[in-house]
Amino acid sequence: LEVELMKQENARLQHTVDNQLYTAVDIERINHEKDELQQTINKLTKELETERQQLWAEELKYARGKESIEAQLHDYHKLARKLKLIPAGLENSRGHDFEIKFNPEDGPHSLTKYRKQIN
């Protein structure tokens, strides 16, 4: 009776093993791939953080540069008003438009037209 119960238990366990979707090798391979993917995620997360920090530094540099240009432009316009160069049509402007309109979104050549006016 005991031998028969053991045979039934072995048959049940063998049936369970035979019907498993994954073998031990499959599970090892899956775990290895999972570890590799986790390492890739960790690496990419670090790279993303580095890129975000660099972007932040560039945005800060851009903002400071823009503020500096705007402050210089403000001083220029203030002096140009004192000298009666702007607005155009005042006595010292002699028909020239000395007001500078600065828009950084226009790109690096946004001030080219003013250089041409000077030369």
DSSP file (Angstrom, degrees, kcal/mol; ACC not computed):
  #  RESIDUE AA STRUCTURE BP1 BP2  ACC     N-H-->O    O-->H-N    N-H-->O    O-->H-N    TCO  KAPPA ALPHA  PHI   PSI    X-CA   Y-CA   Z-CA
    1    1 A L     >        0   0    0      0, 0.0     4,-2.2     0, 0.0     5,-0.2   0.000 360.0 360.0 360.0 -45.3    0.0    0.0    0.0
    2    2 A E  H  >  +     0   0    0      1,-0.2     4,-2.1     2,-0.2     5,-0.1   0.891 360.0  50.5 -65.7 -39.3    2.8    2.4    0.9
    3    3 A V  H  > S+     0   0    0      2,-0.2     4,-2.3     1,-0.2    -1,-0.2   0.898 109.6  51.6 -63.9 -40.9    4.7    1.6   -2.3
    4    4 A E  H  > S+     0   0    0      2,-0.2     4,-2.3     1,-0.2    -2,-0.2   0.903 108.9  50.0 -64.1 -41.9    1.6    2.2   -4.3
    5    5 A L  H  X S+     0   0    0     -4,-2.2     4,-2.5     1,-0.2    -1,-0.2   0.889 110.5  50.5 -63.1 -39.3    1.0    5.6   -2.6
    6    6 A M  H  X S+     0   0    0     -4,-2.1     4,-2.8     2,-0.2    -2,-0.2   0.895 109.7  50.3 -65.6 -39.9    4.7    6.5   -3.4
    7    7 A K  H  X S+     0   0    0     -4,-2.3     4,-2.6     2,-0.2    -2,-0.2   0.909 111.6  48.4 -63.8 -41.7    4.2    5.5   -7.0
    8    8 A Q  H  X S+     0   0    0     -4,-2.3     4,-2.7     2,-0.2    -2,-0.2   0.917 112.4  48.4 -64.3 -42.5    1.1    7.6   -7.3
    9    9 A E  H  X S+     0   0    0     -4,-2.5     4,-2.7     2,-0.2    -2,-0.2   0.925 112.6  48.4 -63.6 -43.9    2.8   10.6   -5.7
   10   10 A N  H  X S+     0   0    0     -4,-2.8     4,-2.8     2,-0.2    -2,-0.2   0.904 112.0  49.6 -61.3 -41.8    5.8   10.1   -8.1
   11   11 A A  H  X S+     0   0    0     -4,-2.6     4,-2.4     2,-0.2    -2,-0.2   0.912 111.9  48.4 -64.1 -42.4    3.4    9.9  -11.0
   12   12 A R  H  X S+     0   0    0     -4,-2.7     4,-2.2     2,-0.2    -2,-0.2   0.933 114.1  45.7 -63.2 -46.0    1.6   13.1   -9.9
   13   13 A L  H  X S+     0   0    0     -4,-2.7     4,-2.6     2,-0.2    -2,-0.2   0.895 112.5  50.6 -64.7 -40.7    4.9   14.9   -9.4
   14   14 A Q  H  X S+     0   0    0     -4,-2.8     4,-2.8     2,-0.2    -1,-0.2   0.896 109.4  51.5 -64.0 -39.3    6.2   13.7  -12.8
   15   15 A H  H  X S+     0   0    0     -4,-2.4     4,-1.7     2,-0.2    -2,-0.2   0.907 110.0  49.6 -62.1 -42.0    2.9   14.9  -14.4
   16   16 A T  H  < S+     0   0    0     -4,-2.2     4,-0.4     2,-0.2    -2,-0.2   0.930 113.1  46.0 -62.5 -45.9    3.4   18.3  -12.8
   17   17 A V  H >< S+     0   0    0     -4,-2.6     3,-1.1     1,-0.2    -2,-0.2   0.916 111.8  51.7 -63.2 -43.7    7.0   18.5  -14.1
   18   18 A D  H 3< S+     0   0    0     -4,-2.8    -1,-0.2     1,-0.2    -2,-0.2   0.813 111.6  47.6 -63.5 -30.4    6.0   17.3  -17.5
   19   19 A N  T 3< S+     0   0    0     -4,-1.7    -1,-0.2    -5,-0.2    -2,-0.2   0.423  83.0 118.0 -94.4   1.1    3.3   20.0  -17.8
   20   20 A Q    <   -     0   0    0     -3,-1.1    -3,-0.0    -4,-0.4     3,-0.0  -0.441  60.1-143.8 -67.9 141.6    5.4   22.9  -16.6
   21   21 A L  S    S+     0   0    0     -2,-0.1     2,-0.4     1,-0.1    -1,-0.1   0.825  83.1  44.2 -73.3 -31.7    5.8   25.7  -19.1
   22   22 A Y  S    S-     0   0    0      4,-0.0     2,-0.1     3,-0.0    -1,-0.1  -0.916  71.5-145.9-121.2 140.0    9.4   26.4  -18.1
   23   23 A T     >  -     0   0    0     -2,-0.4     4,-2.3     1,-0.1     5,-0.2  -0.443  37.8-101.3 -89.6 172.4   12.3   24.2  -17.4
   24   24 A A  H  > S+     0   0    0      1,-0.2     4,-2.3     2,-0.2     5,-0.1   0.872 126.5  52.5 -61.9 -36.6   15.0   25.0  -14.8
   25   25 A V  H  > S+     0   0    0      2,-0.2     4,-2.6     1,-0.2    -1,-0.2   0.903 107.9  51.3 -65.1 -41.5   17.3   26.0  -17.7
   26   26 A D  H  > S+     0   0    0      1,-0.2     4,-2.8     2,-0.2    -2,-0.2   0.921 110.2  48.7 -60.5 -43.8   14.5   28.4  -19.0
   27   27 A I  H  X S+     0   0    0     -4,-2.3     4,-2.6     2,-0.2    -2,-0.2   0.900 111.2  49.8 -65.4 -40.6   14.1   29.9  -15.5
   28   28 A E  H  X S+     0   0    0     -4,-2.3     4,-2.4     2,-0.2    -1,-0.2   0.930 112.6  47.3 -61.3 -45.3   17.9   30.4  -15.2
   29   29 A R  H  X S+     0   0    0     -4,-2.6     4,-2.7     2,-0.2    -2,-0.2   0.916 112.2  49.7 -62.4 -44.1   18.0   32.0  -18.6
   30   30 A I  H  X S+     0   0    0     -4,-2.8     4,-2.6     1,-0.2    -1,-0.2   0.914 111.5  48.5 -62.3 -43.6   15.1   34.3  -17.8
   31   31 A N  H  X S+     0   0    0     -4,-2.6     4,-2.3     2,-0.2    -1,-0.2   0.891 111.3  50.3 -64.5 -38.8   16.7   35.3  -14.5
   32   32 A H  H  X S+     0   0    0     -4,-2.4     4,-2.4     2,-0.2    -2,-0.2   0.932 112.2  46.8 -63.7 -45.6   19.9   36.1  -16.3
   33   33 A E  H  X S+     0   0    0     -4,-2.7     4,-2.7     1,-0.2    -2,-0.2   0.887 110.5  53.5 -63.1 -38.8   18.1   38.2  -18.9
   34   34 A K  H  X S+     0   0    0     -4,-2.6     4,-2.3     2,-0.2    -1,-0.2   0.919 109.2  48.5 -61.6 -43.6   16.2   39.9  -16.2
   35   35 A D  H  X S+     0   0    0     -4,-2.3     4,-2.2     2,-0.2    -2,-0.2   0.913 111.6  49.4 -62.8 -43.0   19.5   40.8  -14.4
   36   36 A E  H  X S+     0   0    0     -4,-2.4     4,-2.2     1,-0.2    -2,-0.2   0.914 111.4  49.1 -62.3 -42.4   21.0   42.1  -17.7
   37   37 A L  H  X S+     0   0    0     -4,-2.7     4,-2.6     1,-0.2    -1,-0.2   0.891 109.6  51.9 -64.3 -39.0   17.9   44.2  -18.3
   38   38 A Q  H  X S+     0   0    0     -4,-2.3     4,-2.6     2,-0.2    -1,-0.2   0.900 109.3  50.0 -64.6 -39.8   18.1   45.6  -14.8
   39   39 A Q  H  X S+     0   0    0     -4,-2.2     4,-2.5     2,-0.2    -2,-0.2   0.904 111.0  49.5 -63.8 -40.6   21.7   46.6  -15.4
   40   40 A T  H  X S+     0   0    0     -4,-2.2     4,-2.8     2,-0.2     5,-0.2   0.917 110.7  49.9 -63.7 -43.1   20.8   48.3  -18.6
   41   41 A I  H  X S+     0   0    0     -4,-2.6     4,-2.5     2,-0.2    -2,-0.2   0.926 111.5  48.8 -60.7 -45.1   18.0   50.2  -16.9
   42   42 A N  H  X S+     0   0    0     -4,-2.6     4,-2.1     2,-0.2    -2,-0.2   0.920 112.8  47.6 -61.5 -44.2   20.4   51.3  -14.2
   43   43 A K  H  X S+     0   0    0     -4,-2.5     4,-2.4     1,-0.2    -2,-0.2   0.933 114.1  46.2 -62.9 -46.9   23.0   52.4  -16.7
   44   44 A L  H  X S+     0   0    0     -4,-2.8     4,-2.7     1,-0.2    -1,-0.2   0.852 109.5  54.9 -67.1 -34.0   20.4   54.3  -18.8
   45   45 A T  H  X S+     0   0    0     -4,-2.5     4,-2.3    -5,-0.2    -1,-0.2   0.913 109.6  47.1 -64.2 -42.3   18.9   55.9  -15.7
   46   46 A K  H  X S+     0   0    0     -4,-2.1     4,-2.4     2,-0.2    -2,-0.2   0.922 112.7  49.3 -63.7 -43.7   22.4   57.2  -14.7
   47   47 A E  H  X S+     0   0    0     -4,-2.4     4,-2.6     1,-0.2    -2,-0.2   0.906 110.4  51.0 -62.4 -41.2   22.9   58.5  -18.3
   48   48 A L  H  X S+     0   0    0     -4,-2.7     4,-2.5     2,-0.2    -1,-0.2   0.918 110.0  49.2 -62.0 -43.7   19.5   60.2  -18.3
   49   49 A E  H  X S+     0   0    0     -4,-2.3     4,-2.3     2,-0.2    -1,-0.2   0.907 111.0  50.1 -63.3 -41.4   20.3   61.9  -15.0
   50   50 A T  H  X S+     0   0    0     -4,-2.4     4,-2.3     2,-0.2    -2,-0.2   0.926 111.4  48.5 -61.3 -45.2   23.7   63.1  -16.3
   51   51 A E  H  X S+     0   0    0     -4,-2.6     4,-2.6     1,-0.2    -2,-0.2   0.886 110.2  51.8 -63.3 -39.3   22.0   64.4  -19.4
   52   52 A R  H  X S+     0   0    0     -4,-2.5     4,-2.6     2,-0.2    -1,-0.2   0.908 109.8  49.2 -63.9 -40.9   19.4   66.2  -17.3
   53   53 A Q  H  X S+     0   0    0     -4,-2.3     4,-2.3     2,-0.2    -2,-0.2   0.907 112.0  48.2 -65.1 -40.8   22.1   67.8  -15.2
   54   54 A Q  H  X S+     0   0    0     -4,-2.3     4,-2.4     2,-0.2    -2,-0.2   0.906 111.6  50.2 -65.3 -40.6   23.9   69.0  -18.4
   55   55 A L  H  X S+     0   0    0     -4,-2.6     4,-2.8     2,-0.2     5,-0.2   0.926 110.0  50.3 -62.2 -44.4   20.7   70.3  -19.8
   56   56 A W  H  X S+     0   0    0     -4,-2.6     4,-2.4     1,-0.2    -2,-0.2   0.917 110.6  49.7 -59.3 -44.0   20.0   72.2  -16.6
   57   57 A A  H  X S+     0   0    0     -4,-2.3     4,-2.4     1,-0.2    -1,-0.2   0.904 112.4  47.5 -62.9 -41.1   23.5   73.7  -16.6
   58   58 A E  H  X S+     0   0    0     -4,-2.4     4,-2.7     2,-0.2    -2,-0.2   0.901 111.6  50.0 -67.0 -40.9   23.1   74.8  -20.3
   59   59 A E  H  X S+     0   0    0     -4,-2.8     4,-2.7     2,-0.2    -2,-0.2   0.903 111.9  48.5 -63.9 -39.9   19.7   76.3  -19.6
   60   60 A L  H  X S+     0   0    0     -4,-2.4     4,-2.5    -5,-0.2    -2,-0.2   0.919 111.9  48.8 -65.0 -43.9   21.1   78.2  -16.6
   61   61 A K  H  X S+     0   0    0     -4,-2.4     4,-2.3     2,-0.2    -2,-0.2   0.912 112.7  48.8 -61.0 -43.5   24.0   79.4  -18.8
   62   62 A Y  H  X S+     0   0    0     -4,-2.7     4,-2.8     2,-0.2    -2,-0.2   0.928 111.2  49.4 -61.6 -46.6   21.6   80.5  -21.5
   63   63 A A  H  X S+     0   0    0     -4,-2.7     4,-2.6     1,-0.2    -2,-0.2   0.901 111.8  48.2 -62.8 -41.4   19.4   82.3  -19.0
   64   64 A R  H  X S+     0   0    0     -4,-2.5     4,-2.3     2,-0.2    -1,-0.2   0.914 112.8  48.4 -65.8 -41.7   22.3   84.2  -17.5
   65   65 A G  H  X S+     0   0    0     -4,-2.3     4,-2.5     2,-0.2    -2,-0.2   0.913 112.0  49.2 -62.9 -42.6   23.6   85.1  -20.9
   66   66 A K  H  X S+     0   0    0     -4,-2.8     4,-2.7     1,-0.2    -2,-0.2   0.921 110.8  49.8 -63.3 -44.4   20.2   86.4  -21.9
   67   67 A E  H  X S+     0   0    0     -4,-2.6     4,-2.3     1,-0.2    -1,-0.2   0.901 110.6  50.6 -61.1 -40.8   19.8   88.4  -18.7
   68   68 A S  H  X S+     0   0    0     -4,-2.3     4,-2.4     2,-0.2    -2,-0.2   0.929 111.8  46.7 -63.4 -45.7   23.2   89.9  -19.3
   69   69 A I  H  X S+     0   0    0     -4,-2.5     4,-2.8     1,-0.2    -2,-0.2   0.917 112.2  50.7 -62.7 -43.2   22.4   90.9  -22.9
   70   70 A E  H  X S+     0   0    0     -4,-2.7     4,-2.3     1,-0.2    -1,-0.2   0.890 110.4  49.5 -63.6 -38.4   19.0   92.3  -21.8
   71   71 A A  H  X S+     0   0    0     -4,-2.3     4,-2.3     2,-0.2    -1,-0.2   0.920 112.9  46.6 -66.0 -43.2   20.7   94.4  -19.1
   72   72 A Q  H  X S+     0   0    0     -4,-2.4     4,-2.5     1,-0.2    -2,-0.2   0.900 112.6  50.3 -64.4 -40.0   23.3   95.8  -21.6
   73   73 A L  H  X S+     0   0    0     -4,-2.8     4,-2.7     2,-0.2    -2,-0.2   0.886 108.5  52.5 -65.5 -38.6   20.5   96.5  -24.1
   74   74 A H  H  X S+     0   0    0     -4,-2.3     4,-2.4     2,-0.2    -2,-0.2   0.932 110.8  47.3 -61.0 -46.1   18.5   98.3  -21.4
   75   75 A D  H  X S+     0   0    0     -4,-2.3     4,-2.4     2,-0.2    -2,-0.2   0.909 111.6  51.3 -62.0 -42.1   21.6  100.5  -20.6
   76   76 A Y  H  X S+     0   0    0     -4,-2.5     4,-2.9     1,-0.2    -2,-0.2   0.938 111.4  46.4 -60.2 -48.0   22.1  101.1  -24.3
   77   77 A H  H  X S+     0   0    0     -4,-2.7     4,-2.2     2,-0.2    -1,-0.2   0.886 110.9  53.0 -64.4 -37.9   18.5  102.2  -24.8
   78   78 A K  H  X S+     0   0    0     -4,-2.4     4,-1.9    -5,-0.2    -1,-0.2   0.938 113.7  42.5 -61.6 -46.5   18.7  104.4  -21.7
   79   79 A L  H  X S+     0   0    0     -4,-2.4     4,-2.4     1,-0.2    -2,-0.2   0.898 111.7  54.7 -66.9 -40.7   21.8  106.2  -23.0
   80   80 A A  H  <>S+     0   0    0     -4,-2.9     5,-3.4     1,-0.2     6,-0.9   0.860 108.0  50.2 -63.0 -34.8   20.4  106.4  -26.6
   81   81 A R  H ><5S+     0   0    0     -4,-2.2     3,-1.2     3,-0.2    -1,-0.2   0.913 109.3  51.2 -67.7 -41.8   17.3  108.1  -25.2
   82   82 A K  H 3<5S+     0   0    0     -4,-1.9    -2,-0.2     1,-0.3    -1,-0.2   0.893 111.8  46.9 -60.4 -39.0   19.5  110.6  -23.3
   83   83 A L  T 3<5S-     0   0    0     -4,-2.4    -1,-0.3    -5,-0.1    -2,-0.2   0.418 114.9-120.7 -83.1   2.4   21.4  111.3  -26.5
   84   84 A K  T < 5S+     0   0    0     -3,-1.2     8,-1.0    -5,-0.2     9,-0.5   0.888  76.3 126.7  57.7  43.7   18.1  111.7  -28.4
   85   85 A L      < +     0   0    0     -5,-3.4    13,-0.6     1,-0.2     5,-0.2   0.697  53.5  85.7 -96.4 -27.0   18.9  108.9  -30.8
   86   86 A I        +     0   0    0     -6,-0.9    -1,-0.2    -9,-0.2    -2,-0.2  -0.973  67.2  41.2-130.2 148.2   15.7  106.9  -30.1
   87   87 A P  S >  S-     0   0    0      0, 0.0     3,-1.6     0, 0.0     6,-0.2   0.562  99.5-105.7 -71.4 164.3   13.0  106.9  -31.0
   88   88 A A  T 3  S+     0   0    0      1,-0.2     9,-0.1    -2,-0.2    -2,-0.1  -0.262 104.8  46.4 -56.9 142.6   13.8  107.3  -34.7
   89   89 A G  T 3  S+     0   0    0      1,-0.4    -1,-0.2     7,-0.4    -3,-0.1   0.210  78.5 126.2 105.2 -15.1   13.0  110.8  -35.9
   90   90 A L  S X> S-     0   0    0     -3,-1.6     3,-1.4    -5,-0.2     4,-0.8  -0.367  77.4 -98.8 -72.6 161.9   14.6  112.7  -33.0
   91   91 A E  T 34 S+     0   0    0      1,-0.3     3,-0.5     2,-0.2    -6,-0.1   0.811 119.3  43.3 -54.4 -39.8   17.1  115.3  -33.9
   92   92 A N  T 34 S+     0   0    0     -8,-1.0    -1,-0.3     1,-0.2    -7,-0.2   0.592  98.8  71.7 -86.5  -8.7   20.2  113.3  -33.3
   93   93 A S  T X4 S-     0   0    0     -3,-1.4     3,-2.2    -9,-0.5    -1,-0.2   0.767  80.8-155.7 -76.9 -23.2   19.0  110.1  -35.0
   94   94 A R  T 3< S-     0   0    0     -4,-0.8     3,-0.1    -3,-0.5    -3,-0.1   0.857  71.2 -49.9  49.2  41.4   19.3  111.8  -38.4
   95   95 A G  T 3  S+     0   0    0     -5,-0.4    -1,-0.3     1,-0.3     2,-0.3   0.409 110.8 122.4  84.3  -2.7   16.7  109.4  -39.8
   96   96 A H    <   -     0   0    0     -3,-2.2     2,-0.8   -11,-0.0    -7,-0.4  -0.665  61.7-130.8 -92.7 149.4   18.3  106.2  -38.5
   97   97 A D        +     0   0    0     -2,-0.3   -11,-0.1     1,-0.1   -12,-0.0  -0.862  28.2 174.0 -98.7 104.9   16.6  103.8  -36.2
   98   98 A F        +     0   0    0     -2,-0.8     2,-0.3   -13,-0.6    -1,-0.1   0.425  40.6 113.6 -92.4   0.7   19.0  103.1  -33.4
   99   99 A E        -     0   0    0    -14,-0.2     2,-0.6   -19,-0.0    -2,-0.1  -0.557  56.9-148.0 -74.8 135.7   16.6  101.0  -31.3
  100  100 A I        -     0   0    0     -2,-0.3     2,-0.7   -27,-0.1   -23,-0.1  -0.916   6.2-160.9-108.9 122.9   17.7   97.4  -31.0
  101  101 A K        -     0   0    0     -2,-0.6     2,-0.5     9,-0.1    -2,-0.0  -0.910  12.5-162.5-103.1 117.0   15.1   94.7  -30.8
  102  102 A F        +     0   0    0     -2,-0.7     3,-0.1   -32,-0.0     9,-0.0  -0.881  19.1 166.8-108.2 123.7   16.6   91.6  -29.3
  103  103 A N    >   -     0   0    0     -2,-0.5     3,-2.3     4,-0.1     4,-0.2  -0.884  17.5-164.9-133.3 102.6   14.8   88.2  -29.7
  104  104 A P  G >  S+     0   0    0      0, 0.0     3,-1.5     0, 0.0     6,-0.1   0.747  86.5  68.3 -61.8 -22.6   17.1   85.3  -28.8
  105  105 A E  G 3  S+     0   0    0      1,-0.3    -3,-0.0    -3,-0.1     0, 0.0   0.669  84.5  72.7 -70.3 -14.6   14.7   82.8  -30.4
  106  106 A D  G <  S-     0   0    0     -3,-2.3     3,-0.3     1,-0.2    -1,-0.3   0.596 105.5-125.8 -75.3  -9.6   15.7   84.4  -33.8
  107  107 A G    X   -     0   0    0     -3,-1.5     3,-1.5    -4,-0.2    -1,-0.2  -0.345  41.2 -43.7  95.7-176.2   19.0   82.7  -33.5
  108  108 A P  T 3  S+     0   0    0      0, 0.0     3,-0.4     0, 0.0    -1,-0.2   0.678 131.1  55.8 -68.1 -17.8   22.6   83.8  -33.7
  109  109 A H  T >  S+     0   0    0     -3,-0.3     3,-1.3     1,-0.2     4,-0.4   0.242  72.2 106.8 -98.6  14.1   22.0   86.1  -36.7
  110  110 A S  T <  S+     0   0    0     -3,-1.5     3,-0.2     1,-0.3    -1,-0.2   0.757  83.9  43.7 -65.7 -23.2   19.3   88.1  -35.1
  111  111 A L  T >> S+     0   0    0     -3,-0.4     4,-1.5    -4,-0.2     3,-0.7   0.374  83.5  99.9-101.9   4.2   21.6   91.1  -34.6
  112  112 A T  H <> S+     0   0    0     -3,-1.3     4,-2.1     1,-0.2     5,-0.2   0.876  76.9  58.2 -58.5 -40.3   23.2   91.0  -38.1
  113  113 A K  H 3> S+     0   0    0     -4,-0.4     4,-1.6     1,-0.2    -1,-0.2   0.839 104.6  51.9 -62.5 -31.6   21.0   93.7  -39.5
  114  114 A Y  H <> S+     0   0    0     -3,-0.7     4,-1.7     2,-0.2    -1,-0.2   0.873 107.2  52.1 -72.4 -36.3   22.2   96.1  -36.8
  115  115 A R  H  X S+     0   0    0     -4,-1.5     4,-1.9     1,-0.2    -2,-0.2   0.904 108.7  51.3 -63.3 -39.9   25.8   95.3  -37.7
  116  116 A K  H  < S+     0   0    0     -4,-2.1    -1,-0.2     1,-0.2    -2,-0.2   0.874 106.9  53.9 -65.0 -37.0   25.0   96.1  -41.3
  117  117 A Q  H  < S+     0   0    0     -4,-1.6    -1,-0.2     1,-0.2    -2,-0.2   0.878 108.4  49.9 -63.6 -37.2   23.5   99.5  -40.3
  118  118 A I  H  <        0   0    0     -4,-1.7    -2,-0.2     1,-0.2    -1,-0.2   0.894 360.0 360.0 -70.5 -40.2   26.6  100.4  -38.4
  119  119 A N     <        0   0    0     -4,-1.9    -1,-0.2    -5,-0.1    -2,-0.2   0.470 360.0 360.0 -79.7 360.0   29.0   99.6  -41.3
